[in-house]
Amino acid sequence: MSGFFDHISPIQYEGPESDNPLAFKYYDKSKKVLGKTIEEHLRVAVCYWHTFCWDGSDIFGGGPFDRPWHGSVNDHTAALMKLDAAFEFFDKLGNPFFCFHDTDVMATAETPREHTENFRKIVDAIEAKMASSQTKLLWGTANMFSHPRYMAGASTNPNPDVAAFAALQVKEALEATHRLDGAGYVMWGGREGYDSILNTNLKQEMDQLGRFVAMTVEHKHKIGFKGDIWIEPKPHEPTKHQYDRDVATVYGFLKEYGLEDEVGVNIEPNHATLAGHSFEHEVEMANALGIFGSIDFNRGDPQNGWDTDQFPNDLRENTMALYYILKGGGFKNGGSNFDAKVRRQSRDAEDLFYGHIGGMDLLARALQNAAALIESGKLQAFTEQRYEKWESGMGKLMMSNNATLGDMAKYCLKENNSPEPVSARQEYLENIVTQHTK
């Protein structure tokens, strides 16, 4: 064991009246909501990168965090120390899942052979840890954005040798995810975009990305991986423009390359807001397009124009996101990964727990609010009534491809009516949401 969390007892549910900061107030994992437990609905995961790898550094200064496993050399011994700390944290927090990038868990590597050897060694150790823990793998991925070799992208790089290194990383990470019984595999573009269009061949790069994702899908089937593959949309940062801008853009990309039945999306709320959307818009768009997969729960700061990865704390926003997640059938292979980090000045072991406890409590409250909205049926009933004329008459004919533009025009002339505007009752519906946000 790492010893870093020795002074912290396992986190228990104590209810909303508790004033213990190291206890759950709302995340009662065994409580039934719409026929499933809160734990089964939310499928909470802790991310390896922000929680155990980040040292608190930013662009203006070095990291203030004093984690025993950080050290000055990231060798296999340090990777094992980090692994001990991670599973000690998981066991004490009681979350059912975790997520990782390849470079999060392994010793530093430069050459392809070194990368493969170091990663396979730590995967052996992760498998051994998981055998004695209740924590499972939600999803794995490969970091193809941090190393300088990826400064001009991974699969979209002008140099195919860089794409080959990326292919090696994805092959190893996908096989490791399969071996560790992960539920999914995420492809976050990172630098799959451009900083200047002056030196960029957009068609060439998008074709490269399309072929790379297709190869990943092909390898998934070759090795028998039964989990999902998800792309994580993000509009920009670190690049000026990224090809996976938002859910709708990702779907258009998948359709272009014949991958819409093979790949879904892993949605992050901070990325949604950077794209100019609400969180619930991206969830419902994914539902509408049939590509909803998983969520990286976090939030941005309204005063900052970048991806701050803060723990979620907006009850109304997350109530609505979970409403649309439930409305779409809930998580299947996906879950609620906290792609979030404590603030730079929150440097103690307790702070890691405070962030996750607060996030899990928030999602448990939001889930119960969302379930109450589902059970009331008021939002759904109003929406169905608003569109009910499309279920009969000329509306039904149009949508069943049995009416032409001329037929519609003839119908309009025959009726000779100027349709009366009907109230959309936005404030009424917002009040319903307010009444169910507790």
C-alpha positions as CSV (number, residue, x, y, z in Angstrom):
1,M,0.0,0.0,0.0
2,S,1.1,3.6,-0.6
3,G,0.5,4.9,2.9
4,F,-0.6,8.2,1.5
5,F,-4.2,7.7,2.4
6,D,-3.6,5.8,5.7
7,H,-5.2,8.4,7.8
8,I,-8.4,8.4,5.9
9,S,-11.1,5.8,6.6
10,P,-13.3,4.2,3.9
11,I,-16.0,6.7,2.8
12,Q,-19.5,5.7,4.1
13,Y,-23.0,7.0,3.3
14,E,-24.2,9.0,6.4
15,G,-27.2,10.9,4.9
16,P,-27.9,14.5,4.3
17,E,-27.9,15.4,8.0
18,S,-24.3,14.4,8.4
19,D,-21.7,17.2,8.8
20,N,-18.8,14.8,8.2
21,P,-16.9,16.1,5.1
22,L,-15.5,12.6,4.5
23,A,-18.9,11.0,4.1
24,F,-21.5,10.7,1.4
25,K,-24.7,12.7,2.0
26,Y,-26.7,11.6,-1.1
27,Y,-24.7,8.8,-2.8
28,D,-26.4,5.9,-1.2
29,K,-25.2,3.3,-3.7
30,S,-27.8,0.7,-2.8
31,K,-30.8,3.0,-3.0
32,K,-33.2,2.0,-5.8
33,V,-34.1,4.6,-8.5
34,L,-36.3,3.6,-11.4
35,G,-35.7,-0.1,-10.7
36,K,-31.9,0.1,-10.4
37,T,-29.5,1.1,-7.7
38,I,-27.7,4.5,-7.8
39,E,-24.4,2.7,-8.3
40,E,-25.8,0.8,-11.3
41,H,-27.2,3.9,-12.9
42,L,-24.2,6.2,-12.5
43,R,-21.3,3.7,-12.9
44,V,-18.9,6.2,-11.4
45,A,-15.2,6.1,-12.5
46,V,-12.1,7.9,-11.2
47,C,-9.7,9.1,-13.8
48,Y,-6.0,8.2,-13.4
49,W,-4.6,11.2,-15.1
50,H,-5.9,14.2,-13.1
51,T,-6.1,12.3,-9.8
52,F,-2.7,10.5,-9.7
53,C,-0.6,12.0,-12.4
54,W,-1.1,15.8,-12.3
55,D,1.4,17.6,-10.0
56,G,-0.6,20.8,-9.9
57,S,1.6,22.6,-12.4
58,D,0.3,25.2,-14.8
59,I,1.7,27.4,-17.6
60,F,3.1,29.9,-15.0
61,G,4.7,27.5,-12.5
62,G,5.7,24.1,-11.3
63,G,3.5,21.7,-9.4
64,P,2.9,22.3,-5.7
65,F,1.5,18.8,-5.1
66,D,3.7,16.6,-2.9
67,R,2.7,13.1,-4.0
68,P,5.2,10.4,-2.9
69,W,4.9,8.5,-6.2
70,H,5.7,11.6,-8.4
71,G,9.4,11.8,-7.7
72,S,11.9,13.0,-10.3
73,V,12.1,9.8,-12.3
74,N,9.0,8.0,-13.7
75,D,10.4,4.5,-13.8
76,H,8.6,1.2,-13.2
77,T,9.1,1.5,-9.4
78,A,7.3,4.9,-9.4
79,A,4.5,3.5,-11.7
80,L,4.0,0.7,-9.1
81,M,3.8,3.2,-6.3
82,K,1.2,5.2,-8.2
83,L,-0.7,2.0,-8.8
84,D,-0.7,1.2,-5.1
85,A,-2.0,4.7,-4.3
86,A,-4.7,4.5,-7.0
87,F,-6.2,1.3,-5.8
88,E,-5.9,2.4,-2.1
89,F,-7.9,5.5,-3.2
90,F,-10.5,3.4,-5.2
91,D,-11.0,1.0,-2.3
92,K,-11.5,3.8,0.2
93,L,-13.8,5.9,-2.0
94,G,-15.8,2.9,-3.1
95,N,-16.2,3.9,-6.7
96,P,-16.9,0.9,-9.0
97,F,-14.7,1.9,-12.0
98,F,-11.5,3.7,-13.1
99,C,-10.2,5.0,-16.4
100,F,-6.6,5.5,-17.7
101,H,-4.4,6.6,-20.6
102,D,-1.4,4.3,-21.4
103,T,1.1,6.9,-20.3
104,D,-0.7,7.6,-17.0
105,V,0.1,4.2,-15.6
106,M,3.4,3.2,-17.1
107,A,7.1,4.2,-16.8
108,T,8.3,6.9,-19.2
109,A,9.3,5.5,-22.6
110,E,10.8,7.0,-25.8
111,T,11.3,4.2,-28.3
112,P,8.5,2.0,-29.6
113,R,10.0,-1.1,-28.0
114,E,10.5,0.7,-24.7
115,H,6.9,1.8,-24.8
116,T,5.6,-1.7,-25.5
117,E,7.7,-3.3,-22.8
118,N,6.9,-0.7,-20.1
119,F,3.2,-0.7,-20.8
120,R,2.9,-4.5,-20.8
121,K,4.7,-4.7,-17.5
122,I,2.3,-2.3,-15.8
123,V,-0.7,-4.0,-17.3
124,D,0.4,-7.2,-15.6
125,A,0.5,-5.3,-12.3
126,I,-2.9,-3.7,-12.9
127,E,-4.5,-7.1,-13.7
128,A,-3.1,-8.4,-10.4
129,K,-4.5,-5.4,-8.5
130,M,-7.9,-5.8,-10.0
131,A,-8.0,-9.4,-9.0
132,S,-8.1,-8.4,-5.3
133,S,-10.3,-5.2,-5.7
134,Q,-13.9,-4.5,-6.4
135,T,-12.9,-1.7,-8.9
136,K,-13.3,-2.5,-12.6
137,L,-12.1,-0.7,-15.7
138,L,-14.7,1.5,-17.4
139,W,-12.5,2.5,-20.3
140,G,-8.9,2.8,-21.5
141,T,-7.2,5.1,-24.0
142,A,-3.9,6.2,-25.4
143,N,-2.2,9.6,-24.8
144,M,-1.3,10.8,-28.3
145,F,-1.0,14.5,-27.5
146,S,1.5,15.1,-24.7
147,H,4.7,14.0,-26.3
148,P,6.4,16.4,-28.7
149,R,6.2,13.9,-31.5
150,Y,2.5,14.7,-31.6
151,M,2.8,18.4,-31.8
152,A,1.2,18.3,-35.3
153,G,-1.3,15.6,-34.5
154,A,-1.2,11.8,-34.3
155,S,-3.2,10.1,-37.0
156,T,-3.5,13.5,-38.8
157,N,0.2,14.2,-38.7
158,P,1.9,15.1,-42.0
159,N,4.5,12.4,-41.1
160,P,3.2,8.8,-41.4
161,D,5.9,7.6,-39.0
162,V,4.1,9.5,-36.3
163,A,0.8,7.9,-37.2
164,A,2.6,4.5,-37.0
165,F,3.7,5.3,-33.4
166,A,0.1,6.3,-32.6
167,A,-1.1,3.0,-34.1
168,L,1.3,1.1,-31.9
169,Q,-0.1,2.9,-28.8
170,V,-3.7,2.3,-29.8
171,K,-3.1,-1.3,-30.5
172,E,-1.5,-1.9,-27.1
173,A,-4.0,0.2,-25.2
174,L,-7.0,-1.4,-26.9
175,E,-5.6,-4.9,-26.3
176,A,-4.9,-4.0,-22.6
177,T,-8.5,-2.7,-22.3
178,H,-9.8,-5.9,-23.7
179,R,-7.6,-8.0,-21.4
180,L,-8.7,-5.9,-18.3
181,D,-12.4,-6.4,-19.3
182,G,-13.0,-2.7,-19.9
183,A,-16.4,-1.6,-21.0
184,G,-15.2,0.8,-23.7
185,Y,-12.3,2.5,-25.4
186,V,-12.1,6.3,-25.9
187,M,-10.4,8.1,-28.8
188,W,-9.8,11.7,-27.8
189,G,-8.3,13.7,-30.6
190,G,-6.1,16.0,-28.5
191,R,-4.1,17.6,-31.3
192,E,-6.1,16.0,-34.2
193,G,-6.8,19.4,-35.7
194,Y,-4.7,22.4,-36.9
195,D,-3.2,25.7,-35.6
196,S,-2.9,27.3,-39.1
197,I,-4.9,26.5,-42.1
198,L,-2.1,27.9,-44.2
199,N,0.0,24.8,-43.8
200,T,-2.9,22.2,-43.5
201,N,-4.4,19.9,-46.1
202,L,-7.8,19.4,-44.4
203,K,-9.1,16.7,-46.8
204,Q,-5.9,14.7,-46.4
205,E,-5.9,14.9,-42.6
206,M,-9.6,14.0,-42.3
207,D,-9.1,11.0,-44.6
208,Q,-6.1,10.0,-42.4
209,L,-8.2,10.3,-39.3
210,G,-11.1,8.3,-40.9
211,R,-8.8,5.5,-41.9
212,F,-7.2,5.4,-38.4
213,V,-10.5,5.1,-36.6
214,A,-11.6,2.4,-39.1
215,M,-8.3,0.5,-38.4
216,T,-9.1,0.7,-34.7
217,V,-12.6,-0.7,-35.2
218,E,-11.1,-3.5,-37.4
219,H,-8.6,-4.4,-34.6
220,K,-11.4,-4.4,-32.0
221,H,-13.2,-7.1,-34.0
222,K,-10.0,-9.0,-34.7
223,I,-9.2,-9.4,-31.0
224,G,-12.8,-10.0,-30.0
225,F,-13.3,-6.9,-27.9
226,K,-17.0,-6.6,-27.1
227,G,-16.9,-3.1,-25.6
228,D,-17.7,0.1,-27.3
229,I,-15.4,2.6,-29.1
230,W,-16.1,6.3,-28.4
231,I,-14.8,9.5,-29.8
232,E,-14.7,12.5,-27.3
233,P,-15.8,15.7,-29.0
234,K,-13.9,19.0,-28.3
235,P,-13.9,22.1,-30.4
236,H,-10.4,23.5,-29.7
237,E,-7.6,23.7,-27.2
238,P,-4.9,22.7,-27.5
239,T,-5.3,23.3,-31.3
240,K,-7.1,26.2,-32.9
241,H,-9.6,23.8,-34.5
242,Q,-10.2,20.2,-33.8
243,Y,-11.9,17.8,-36.3
244,D,-14.1,16.3,-33.5
245,R,-15.7,19.7,-32.6
246,D,-19.0,18.5,-31.2
247,V,-21.5,15.6,-31.3
248,A,-23.1,16.6,-34.6
249,T,-19.7,17.1,-36.2
250,V,-18.5,13.7,-35.0
251,Y,-21.6,12.1,-36.4
252,G,-21.0,13.7,-39.8
253,F,-17.4,12.4,-39.7
254,L,-18.6,8.9,-38.8
255,K,-21.2,8.9,-41.6
256,E,-18.6,10.1,-44.1
257,Y,-16.3,7.2,-43.3
258,G,-19.0,4.5,-42.8
259,L,-18.4,4.2,-39.0
260,E,-21.7,5.5,-37.6
261,D,-22.8,2.0,-36.5
262,E,-19.4,1.2,-34.9
263,V,-18.4,4.3,-32.9
264,G,-20.2,6.5,-30.4
265,V,-19.3,9.5,-28.3
266,N,-17.9,10.2,-24.9
267,I,-19.3,13.6,-24.0
268,E,-17.7,16.1,-21.6
269,P,-19.7,19.1,-20.4
270,N,-16.7,21.5,-20.4
271,H,-16.1,20.6,-24.1
272,A,-19.8,21.2,-24.8
273,T,-19.7,24.7,-23.4
274,L,-16.5,25.4,-25.3
275,A,-18.4,24.5,-28.4
276,G,-21.2,26.9,-27.5
277,H,-23.6,24.2,-26.5
278,S,-25.3,23.2,-23.3
279,F,-24.4,19.8,-21.7
280,E,-27.9,18.5,-22.1
281,H,-27.9,19.5,-25.8
282,E,-25.0,17.3,-26.5
283,V,-26.5,14.4,-24.6
284,E,-29.8,14.7,-26.4
285,M,-28.1,15.2,-29.8
286,A,-26.2,11.9,-29.2
287,N,-29.5,10.2,-28.3
288,A,-31.1,11.6,-31.5
289,L,-28.3,10.3,-33.7
290,G,-28.0,7.0,-31.9
291,I,-24.4,7.4,-30.8
292,F,-24.6,8.1,-27.0
293,G,-21.9,6.3,-25.1
294,S,-20.4,7.7,-22.0
295,I,-19.8,10.9,-20.0
296,D,-16.7,12.7,-18.6
297,F,-18.4,14.7,-15.8
298,N,-16.8,18.0,-15.0
299,R,-17.4,21.7,-15.5
300,G,-15.6,24.8,-16.8
301,D,-15.3,28.2,-15.2
302,P,-17.6,30.9,-16.7
303,Q,-14.9,33.5,-16.3
304,N,-12.3,31.3,-18.2
305,G,-12.3,30.5,-21.8
306,W,-10.5,27.1,-21.5
307,D,-11.0,23.6,-20.3
308,T,-10.6,23.9,-16.5
309,D,-11.8,20.4,-15.6
310,Q,-13.4,21.3,-12.3
311,F,-15.6,18.9,-10.4
312,P,-19.3,19.4,-11.2
313,N,-21.4,21.4,-8.8
314,D,-24.3,22.7,-10.8
315,L,-27.3,20.7,-9.7
316,R,-29.7,21.9,-12.3
317,E,-27.3,21.4,-15.2
318,N,-26.6,17.8,-14.2
319,T,-30.2,17.1,-13.4
320,M,-31.1,17.9,-17.0
321,A,-28.1,16.0,-18.4
322,L,-29.2,12.9,-16.4
323,Y,-32.8,13.5,-17.4
324,Y,-31.8,13.1,-21.1
325,I,-29.5,10.2,-20.3
326,L,-32.4,8.4,-18.5
327,K,-34.8,9.3,-21.3
328,G,-32.4,7.8,-23.8
329,G,-32.3,4.5,-21.9
330,G,-29.4,5.2,-19.5
331,F,-25.8,4.0,-19.7
332,K,-25.1,0.7,-21.3
333,N,-21.4,0.2,-21.5
334,G,-20.6,3.8,-20.5
335,G,-20.6,5.6,-17.2
336,S,-19.8,8.7,-15.2
337,N,-16.1,9.3,-15.3
338,F,-14.8,12.3,-13.3
339,D,-12.5,13.9,-15.8
340,A,-11.9,16.5,-13.1
341,K,-9.0,17.7,-10.9
342,V,-8.7,19.4,-7.6
343,R,-7.6,23.0,-7.8
344,R,-3.9,23.9,-7.7
345,Q,-4.0,25.1,-4.1
346,S,-5.9,21.9,-2.9
347,R,-2.8,19.9,-2.3
348,D,-3.7,17.5,0.5
349,A,-4.9,13.9,0.3
350,E,-8.2,14.9,1.8
351,D,-8.8,17.3,-1.1
352,L,-8.9,14.4,-3.6
353,F,-11.6,12.8,-1.5
354,Y,-13.6,16.1,-1.1
355,G,-13.7,16.5,-4.9
356,H,-14.9,13.0,-5.6
357,I,-17.3,12.9,-2.7
358,G,-18.9,16.2,-3.8
359,G,-19.2,15.0,-7.4
360,M,-20.7,11.7,-6.4
361,D,-23.2,13.3,-4.1
362,L,-24.1,15.8,-6.8
363,L,-24.7,13.1,-9.4
364,A,-26.8,11.1,-6.9
365,R,-29.0,14.1,-6.2
366,A,-29.3,14.9,-10.0
367,L,-30.1,11.3,-10.8
368,Q,-33.0,11.3,-8.3
369,N,-34.2,14.7,-9.6
370,A,-34.1,13.4,-13.2
371,A,-36.0,10.2,-12.2
372,A,-38.7,12.4,-10.6
373,L,-39.0,14.4,-13.8
374,I,-39.3,11.1,-15.8
375,E,-41.9,9.8,-13.4
376,S,-43.9,13.0,-13.5
377,G,-44.1,12.7,-17.3
378,K,-44.8,16.4,-17.6
379,L,-42.0,17.4,-19.9
380,Q,-42.5,14.4,-22.1
381,A,-46.2,14.8,-22.3
382,F,-45.9,18.5,-23.3
383,T,-43.4,17.7,-26.0
384,E,-45.5,14.8,-27.4
385,Q,-48.5,17.1,-27.5
386,R,-46.6,19.8,-29.3
387,Y,-45.7,17.4,-32.2
388,E,-48.8,15.3,-32.2
389,K,-50.1,16.6,-35.6
390,W,-47.1,14.9,-37.2
391,E,-48.7,11.5,-36.3
392,S,-51.6,11.9,-38.8
393,G,-52.8,13.7,-41.9
394,M,-50.4,15.5,-44.2
395,G,-47.6,15.5,-41.5
396,K,-47.6,11.7,-41.4
397,L,-47.7,11.5,-45.2
398,M,-44.7,13.8,-45.5
399,M,-42.6,11.9,-43.0
400,S,-43.5,8.5,-44.6
401,N,-42.2,9.8,-47.9
402,N,-45.7,9.6,-49.4
403,A,-46.1,13.3,-50.1
404,T,-44.3,15.6,-52.6
405,L,-43.5,19.2,-52.3
406,G,-46.4,19.8,-54.7
407,D,-48.8,17.7,-52.5
408,M,-47.9,19.8,-49.5
409,A,-48.5,23.0,-51.5
410,K,-51.8,21.8,-52.8
411,Y,-52.9,20.8,-49.2
412,C,-51.9,24.3,-48.0
413,L,-54.0,26.0,-50.8
414,K,-57.0,23.7,-50.1
415,E,-57.1,24.4,-46.4
416,N,-56.4,28.1,-47.1
417,N,-55.5,28.7,-43.5
418,S,-52.8,30.8,-42.0
419,P,-51.6,28.6,-39.1
420,E,-52.0,30.2,-35.7
421,P,-48.8,30.4,-33.5
422,V,-49.0,28.2,-30.4
423,S,-47.2,29.0,-27.2
424,A,-44.1,26.9,-26.5
425,R,-44.6,27.6,-22.7
426,Q,-40.8,27.8,-22.0
427,E,-41.2,29.5,-18.6
428,Y,-43.8,26.9,-17.6
429,L,-41.5,24.1,-18.4
430,E,-38.5,25.7,-16.7
431,N,-40.7,26.0,-13.6
432,I,-41.3,22.3,-13.7
433,V,-37.6,21.7,-13.8
434,T,-37.1,24.1,-10.9
435,Q,-39.7,22.3,-8.8
436,H,-37.9,19.0,-9.3
437,T,-34.4,20.3,-8.6
438,K,-33.8,19.6,-4.9
